[in-house]
Amino acid sequence: MRIFRTLIVLAGAGLLLPSPPEGWRAADQAEPQQPSVLALLTSAGAAASDAASFCTRQPDVCSIAGYLADKAIAKAIYSASL
């Protein structure tokens, strides 16, 4: 559970960090290329198909994740009832 708490705290801290201004770049960094909408949609589709087939490739991981999710839901419901 400690790793999940650490991940949540780090993700929250990352979201709270300020964004740099529009024109700001470090001296040694080149300007990144803006991907096209088609490239974004293609990569999103590839990620979705990869995520959808994950449980067929790794059934043990999915069964353990389902077990952990059931335990987390039961703990949340029990805590809310208290």
C-alpha positions in Angstrom: 0.0 0.0 0.0 2.9 2.3 0.6 3.9 2.4 -3.1 0.3 3.4 -4.0 0.3 6.2 -1.5 3.7 7.3 -2.8 2.4 7.3 -6.4 -0.7 9.2 -5.5 1.3 11.9 -3.7 3.9 12.2 -6.5 1.1 12.4 -9.1 -0.7 15.1 -7.0 2.6 17.0 -6.6 3.2 16.8 -10.4 -0.3 18.2 -11.1 0.3 21.1 -8.7 3.6 22.1 -10.2 3.3 25.4 -12.2 3.5 25.2 -16.0 6.2 27.2 -17.8 5.1 30.2 -19.9 4.3 29.6 -23.6 7.7 30.8 -25.0 9.9 29.4 -22.3 12.5 26.8 -23.2 15.8 25.8 -21.6 18.9 26.9 -23.6 19.8 23.4 -24.7 16.3 22.2 -25.7 14.9 22.4 -29.2 11.3 23.4 -29.8 9.2 20.1 -29.9 7.2 19.4 -33.0 3.4 19.6 -32.6 1.9 16.2 -33.6 -1.0 16.1 -36.0 -4.5 15.2 -34.9 -4.3 12.0 -37.0 -1.1 11.0 -35.2 -2.7 11.7 -31.8 -5.8 9.6 -32.8 -3.7 6.8 -34.1 -1.6 6.6 -31.0 -4.7 6.8 -28.8 -6.3 3.9 -30.8 -3.1 1.8 -30.5 -3.0 2.4 -26.7 -6.6 1.5 -26.3 -6.2 -1.7 -28.3 -3.1 -2.6 -26.3 -4.9 -2.0 -23.0 -7.9 -4.0 -24.2 -5.8 -7.0 -25.1 -3.7 -6.9 -21.9 -5.8 -9.4 -20.0 -5.6 -11.9 -22.8 -1.8 -11.6 -22.8 -1.4 -11.5 -18.9 -4.4 -13.3 -17.3 -2.6 -13.8 -14.0 -1.9 -10.1 -13.6 -5.6 -9.3 -14.3 -6.9 -11.8 -11.8 -4.6 -10.4 -9.1 -5.6 -6.9 -10.0 -9.2 -7.8 -9.8 -8.7 -9.4 -6.4 -7.0 -6.2 -5.2 -9.7 -4.0 -6.6 -12.4 -6.1 -4.9 -10.5 -5.8 -1.6 -10.1 -2.0 -2.0 -13.8 -1.6 -2.8 -14.8 -3.7 0.2 -12.5 -1.5 2.4 -14.0 1.7 1.0 -17.6 0.5 1.5 -16.8 -0.6 5.1 -15.0 2.6 5.9 -17.9 4.7 4.5 -20.4 2.7 6.6 -18.4 3.5 9.7 
